[in-house]
Structure formats: structure tokens, C-alpha cells
Amino acid sequence: MELLGYYNYWVFAVLLMIGLYAVISRGNLIKKLLGLSIFQSAVFLMYITMNKVEGGTAPIIRDGVAEQYFSNPLPQVLILTAIVVGVSTTALGLAIVVRIKEAYGSIEEHEVFKADQDS
């Protein structure tokens, strides 16, 4: 039963594999972007999960308080920044896919490569 106690790591691993599979196996550029977003979300989940401290409190140090466990707020701040960067990267990727659709008439990877080689 202890193996099931690490369900957040199992969710991380499953999401990571789903995202990686979508990026590698799909030829559709939109599906590749969605796979990258899922992959990125899995990394965020892992990073936040590793920061969890059992019995940890906010890092507010007061006089007379000794031997307490504190949670580090830095990983949450870094993940918030990474989420903003991830959303903007996804938006840029979608804009590039729109331009590819306008230029080549398709968002399938093999069709874009074929059209690029023919010209």
C-alpha cells in the first residue's frame, strides 16, 4: 500500500508520458503543442510536489519559536513564473501554426515538409 501513497508521482509520470507520446507520435502541429503543454504541466506538478514538507509552516520566524519545519516559498514563485512563460510560449506556438497554415495550407507536419521540399 505504501507504493500507492505516492499517487502524485504516479500522476506526474503518467502526464509526462502522455505529453511525450503526443509530441513524438503526432504529425499535427496543434496536437504537438498540446502535448508540450501536458508535458510542461507534469513538470510543474513534480516540482511543486517535491517542495511539500509534512508539518511545514509558512517561513515567518518569530522570537521564542524553535525547531519548526518551514516550507520554502521559492519553488512556488518559480513555478508561477514558469506558468506565465509556458502560456506565452504556447500562444507564440499557436501564432506560428496559424502562419504555417496560411503559407502551406496544412498543419500536418509531413505535408509541410513535402511542400517545403517541392519548392
C-alpha positions, -999 to 999 in steps of 0.1 A, spaced: 0 0 0 29 24 5 35 24 -32 1 39 -37 9 66 -12 30 83 -38 0 90 -61 12 125 -70 44 110 -85 23 84 -104 2 113 -119 34 131 -128 48 101 -146 15 94 -165 11 130 -176 48 131 -186 44 100 -208 12 113 -223 28 146 -232 59 129 -246 38 104 -266 18 133 -281 49 152 -291 67 122 -307 39 103 -324 16 130 -338 21 149 -370 -5 175 -363 12 207 -351 -17 216 -328 -15 182 -311 22 186 -307 16 219 -289 -10 203 -266 15 175 -259 41 201 -249 16 218 -226 7 185 -209 44 177 -205 51 211 -190 22 207 -166 36 174 -154 70 191 -147 52 218 -127 34 192 -107 66 173 -99 84 205 -89 56 216 -66 52 181 -51 89 178 -43 86 210 -22 59 197 0 71 195 36 50 174 61 41 196 90 58 226 74 45 261 81 50 295 65 85 308 69 77 335 93 103 335 121 93 349 154 110 352 188 106 322 210 98 298 181 123 270 179 125 237 160 98 242 135 98 230 99 93 256 73 82 253 37 103 271 11 81 295 -9 107 299 -37 96 269 -58 60 282 -59 73 316 -71 94 299 -98 65 278 -109 43 309 -112 69 324 -134 72 292 -155 35 291 -159 35 326 -174 64 317 -197 46 285 -207 14 303 -216 32 329 -237 52 302 -254 21 283 -262 5 314 -276 35 321 -298 35 285 -310 -2 288 -319 5 320 -338 33 303 -357 9 274 -366 -16 299 -380 11 314 -402 22 279 -413 -15 271 -422 -17 303 -442 16 297 -460 14 259 -467 -24 252 -464 -19 225 -438 -8 219 -403 3 183 -408 40 180 -404 47 157 -433 26 178 -457 45 209 -447 79 192 -451 68 178 -486 56 213 -497 88 228 -485 110 203 -504 90 207 -536 95 244 -537 
